[in-house]
Amino acid sequence: KIEDIETRDRTMTLSTVATPADEVTHSTTKTSTFNAAAVDSDNPLLRSWSDQPFHLPPFKHIRPEHFVPAFEVAMAAHLADLETIASTPIDIIDDESSCGDDIFDSILGAYDRAGTLFWKVEAVYDNYTGSLNTPDMQEVQTKMAPILSRHNSKTYDVPGLFEKIEIVYGMREEKLKSGEWNAEQARLADRVHIDFVKMGATFDAVTKIEYADIQAELASLETKFMQNVLKDEEEWELVLAEGDMEGCPSDVIAAARQAAIDRKKGPGDHVITLGRSMVEPFLSYASRRDLREKVFDAFSRRGELSAERDNSKIAVDILRLRKRQANLHNKTSFADYQFEDTMAQSPENGMKLLDDVWGKAKDAANREREMMESFLSEKGEELEGGVQPWDWRYYAEQVRQAKFNFDENEMKPYFSLDAVTKAVFDVSNKLYGLKYLLREDIEAYHPDVNVYEVREAKKDAAADSDEDELVAIFLHDNFARPYKSSGAWMSEYRTQTRNLAPETDAIEAIPIVSNNNNFSKGSENTLLSFDDGVTLFHEMGHGHHGMLSDCHYEYLASTNVLKDFVELPSQLMEHWLSEPVVLKKHAKHYQTGEVVPDDLIERFKAAELFNEGFATIEYTSCALLDIALHSLSEYGDDFDLSKFEKDYLEEIGMPQGIIMRHRPSHFLHLFASSSYASGYYVYMWAQVLDNDVFAAFEETGDVFDPQTAQRCRECIYSKGNTVAPQELFRKFRGRDPDATFMLKNRGLIPK
C-alpha cells in the first residue's frame, strides 16, 4: 500500500507462478461443492453472479450483515472440497499406469480450484474492509478475524491432505524429467508444499493447536491495530479559517474546504484531516509554524492519539506472538522465519542493502538541511530549536524555489487527476497494447469508483483487423473518504486462471483488478502533486501484474510472488511519468488545455533529485527498524516500543529534523498483517530491480521500445510465480541485478 498492496493471499504468504499461454481449460475433476447451496439464495454473496456484468459482485445488494452467514456456508464448502482431495484413493496415486496429468489434477489441480465460493466471498470482504469499512463492517471484521484465521489453519490440517500433497511433491522431479509434468506443475507442487510446511503441517497435534491459537490471536490484534489507526484518521480534524491557510496553494485550500463540506462544518470553515495527500501539502506550504507543528504532531502519533486506542501495546503483543510462531519453526527470530522464503534469503542480506544506502542517504540529507539553514541565515531568520520535522518540507520547498527556480505548484495545474489517468492508460497502451473502456452503466460499491473494460488486440486477428478481446475488468477508486483505509493499494475480486472446474463460464478466467488511492477530492477539479501522480502510476504497475497475468494455476498467478519481487512491477511503472515524451503529451493545464512548457519541464528535471536524501532517510529508517525489531529474540515484560524506536534511531544516526515515514503506532505494513513484517525492505530491494529494468528501455533509445516491452511483459508481468524471480530477472536482463542504476537515480552517487 504503496503505501500498500493487498492481494488475495491464499497461504498467508506472498507467492506466484505462470506458464506458456494456452486456451482456458476445464478440468475433468470437479472439486467445488458449493453450487447447489449458492443458487437462488437470498444472500447476494451466495447466489450466482451470472446476471451481473462480467460476473462482478452484485455491489448494490451487498450489506455488512450478509458476510457472516455467507462465510459459514463458504467455509464449510471449502473444507468439503479439501476433504474430497484428501480422500483420493492412495492406489490411484501409486498406480504406475496412471497418467501423470491425472494424478496431478486429482490432487494439486483440485487443490488450486478448491474453495471457489470461499475465495469469492473473501475477495469482496477484503475489499470492503479496506475501501468501505463502515462501523457495521468493522463489527463484522472484528468478529470474523479469529474465525477466518482458524478456518485458514483448518485448511492445512484436513486429515490426509498433507500426506497427499507430500506424495505428489515427491514426484515432481521425476515427472518433470519424464515430460509428464511441465515446469509450472512442478513449481506448483513445490510452492504448495512450502506453504503447508510454513503453516505447520509437519507439527505434532499439540503444536498445531498452539500454532492455530497464535494465528487467531494475531488476526484479532492486527485487525484492532488497523481499526485504531482508521478511527484516529476519522476523528481527528483541525478546523481553520481560510486566513489560517496562508501560503497554501488554491487547490490545497479547495481540498480543505471540500473536507469541511463533507464533515458538515460552517460556511467559512476549512478542515485539515490526517490523510497523507492533505497533510503533506499543508506541511509544505502553510506559513504558520504553530499549525504545521499541530498537524505534524497528530499525523505522527496516529495509533496513539487516544489512551483507549494505544497501538503500542498491541504492537508489542503482536511481536511476542510472532516470536513464538518463529520459535515453533525452530527459528530464533521472526525475521529469520520471514526471510527464509525471499530473494534476499536472510535478514543480513536485507540489512546489507539498506546499510549501503543509509550512509549515502545521511550525507545527502545533512547537506539538504545545511542548505535550508544557509537559506534561513541569508534571510536573517532563526528557528527555535533548528529545523524540526514540521519545518523540513516547508523550507525544502523554499530552497527548491530559490535554488532551482522551481515551485511544484507550477506543475499542479498540469497534473489534474483526469490528465494523469489518461497518461497512465496511454502508457499502458503503448507498452502492452491495453485499451480502457469506461463503463458508466456499471455500478460499483461507491459512486467515486470507475469501472473499465480492459481490452487488447485479438491474438489471432489479422494484422489489419481492429478486433479485440477482453483482458480484465479494472476498478479505479481514487479519492480519500471516511471508512476507507489510508495509503494506496491494488487488490483483486477475481484472479486470472485457466484451471476452471467443469461447466464454469469462461468469464471466470478473466481477472477483476482494483486500484485504490487516497487523493484529496477537489470541489471542481482534483489536482495532484507529482508524488500523487507517481502513486497512481505505481498502483497501475501492480494492476498490470494482475491484468497481464498469464498462468494456468491461480495459486501461482498475478501478484502471488515472493515479497521482494512484488514491488518490481509497480515501481517500474513509476519511471514513465517523468519522461518528457509523456509530460508533453498529457501534462495539460486543467483550465486552458495548454501543454506544459519546455522551460517548466527543464526546471522540474533539474530539481527532481533535490530532497531525495530526506525521502530516502524517511523510508530506509523504517525498513532498518523493521528488521531490527523483528530480529530480537526476546521481548521482555518491560519492553518499551517507543524507547526501542528512540534508541535505535539514535544508534544508526538519524539526521536531525527527520522522523520515520511510518512510526510503529501506525505502521500498517508491519502490524495490520504479517505480510510485510520484517519485509518493508522490499521496496528498496525492488528499486534495485526496477531501475535496472528501466535502464534496459533507456539503452534502446526509446522508452517505449516494443521488443523490450514485450520481454518485460513476458518476464516481469505475466509469469507470476511460475518461475523463480531470480530466473525471471536473468531472463530479461541476461545477468544479475546491478544496484548502480538505483544509486545513481536516487542521486546517492554521481551519474
Steps between C-alpha positions, in 0.01 A plus 500: 500500500733688315444591757356149477403206287228258593437193292313182562740300712403135503795389707569797727820543301564671167583258223437482120554302174418486124534295178482521122171641376230253401124488481283497811459138600237327710616224730336161484514485880224699665601629840262775600194390698337837557291555188178345627514705819583818313223507239179686588629605840360817657857596586658690206844366592379142461278509196631480146649824362440394141237774463763766576720652226816288471382312813598797716380496861143634537631806682169687544347203684788415735467605865726436801248256648541270199863410571474284813235258365675493162828405662330223699384337176821576312735366770307172518513466121873576499576230759279254309705564185822431689359187662414370154863543395623339820279197436655434157585127506871449556508214247411745222806705587721195533370334183789517253255481212330821609563797277716772658246766412216299662699467822591865500146619430348273765715659770664832408269601218206437731674684785544805275126496426387427855294753693362692203212643702720579799754694296222685320342615828836577659609715205195724544548502879867600473417783262216628716711499818754713314279729294161512674570408861198658664432449873269207416769351277759544775278301737492219244877526457564479874278193525635325192876562547562206740240282327663544159841440652385172655341400171830566327677279754243223447563500126859391566396232748234304311577133584686336215541817291865576571587135447358522148677832439827350619468195275441714192778739609738205508418419137576842357859452382433162343181614329667817371795303369275248325296776339174395669488830686598841374708752694195682638359179643830419670517855635145472637591178681799674655316818603199321651731274702700801625182673614369193682827469688499871587147459636609219734394190307797306641427595864366251751136527609569707813722747315242536221244611758740758645591623153133544405440689827792732420367567150150575630627737768724675247204546265298669775786724611593602146137584426480713816827675410367593156162614633668722760695683230186533289310643798770759571494605136120522504471701821791744498454828319632852514235760415652817354393826348629570150740756645665224705603332175727781390764375258296201382420479128142529383451126442605419860261766629224358278564147629483625861175679422359184340598303812311756711193458280525120523521529880210748512697794640412869475497714183849647545667196653787298359600161639837329506463124544767237555506374142856510366394675178367786713762504776811512282388797285399688817842433655665611177326835459322619816700795632377476861754286685269438798234347274754290313622365834145421613420310179834319498466399865160338439609338173812348657305370801220318318431182689577663834284815496260344749588305813213267410664423166868473584653281230840479670382228738324315218818512291707349783244221547523432125880489517494246784258275314705518181812412692325190642377415150861512375623291793254225409673491161837471677591858412657737751307803379206588280740669258678167448163336432377767257820527295522126434267522199627818332748603234717654773512167688609647837457810721871565459466533122204735538692709752808511277308672220339746743833576673664568163232760427473640854842663523467667160147617581612650833766704322244622247240587765754687711602703194135582438452618858813714475357658184183586692698643791706714259181616333356605838822672596505698176144616572591591856255247643565276798290197592466412864647152538628499142331324208238267648302225324203736452735751337689277258250484214419871530859621478594235245240657272644846569851381409371316193348822374806709580766258371323343203236762420243224526178495697306174486180703503593610148460136394175424679266671249644263240448197725126470534379154596335472158826585321712258704242224456506551123879495514519170687248339264698626199829368638327168567381493140836592348688242704257210514220579252228536767192715434270626778128535430307686773174325591288774652204261506665267753438586864783434746502514881536882510412776253865612482609166351544473122468163329688423177518220251865437417548367147781422256531398137390144446804275483392309189343798319626611161766772500257759359215399732376715787340201672583488868435282805438545871810485723367617837248711687658796680355698793657840574424640849701820533363722778549512876180472703379387841526126569765447234847389607782745442773442246470340158470140392404254230260217567300246305143376497599219267845368412600384152497124445451237231429218745121514503261238632259332255211708368658821629441806284824608329453854639615361835852477356508879448651700790317780681764742626458804725727798569437709811653844558427771758512831316333803657194570290480853363170686490513520118833363378737270684861609448778260592851557620770323305530250787126432475549434130782257579267319740235464230759361256639271774162341566441455128825302496347265755185505289698388196638212705144378551359588158790362294533181701519201266512192723310174502468467877346778708719409796802624306337782306504878521670659802543173692876536476781525754478820704821655371388454139142626534602868498703473177199522264356796691817704549603438140183670378585817695789584265280598204320786674804729499598421142483820286317316222221412745490842661481679164206289392296487819604777742244754385362791699166398647340835404664606174618171353847651455780242483757526778778738381845361418657747743288364786594140413869596498474668840303204633766254380779717648328498841389137482767361733490781753381372840560141392721455806202586722269260314756219515556551873123504568461161331829328586470574873167314496648201319803483730292522816258239366773238459673597826174479693406160358855369546473518878492162671316630808240764586510516878217608728652847514556533123421859400439543126535878508831472682623241251406735215679795661812302594529326165467821299767661715724195449482517120541879495158626391554848353356783704168632369372170352292223650392162363240514224296248700545497876421166671159606636359539146736279300229304320747310283643344816207463735174491300612168351813289497555525126755784509624439856878475485443569133475876457848485345336359186438846354873573497580150378252548217651843421823325410300284261268765353777752428699228328199389294416858396863547397440226243233721339725806514787310338285448187453876462122458522323461835213337309719260301258222392745210528611601850137553605408154373788340694394700805144374468621143466761505778370751754122524470354177363690218671385542857683243711522232232873571484735603781537881496879485471460300181242741360730796554795321340282401206406865447839663563742218423678545836446561871369840624737796526431752782693775323194615302297543819773691681549736205129562450457586868788743478704302753797458265594718200346414165 
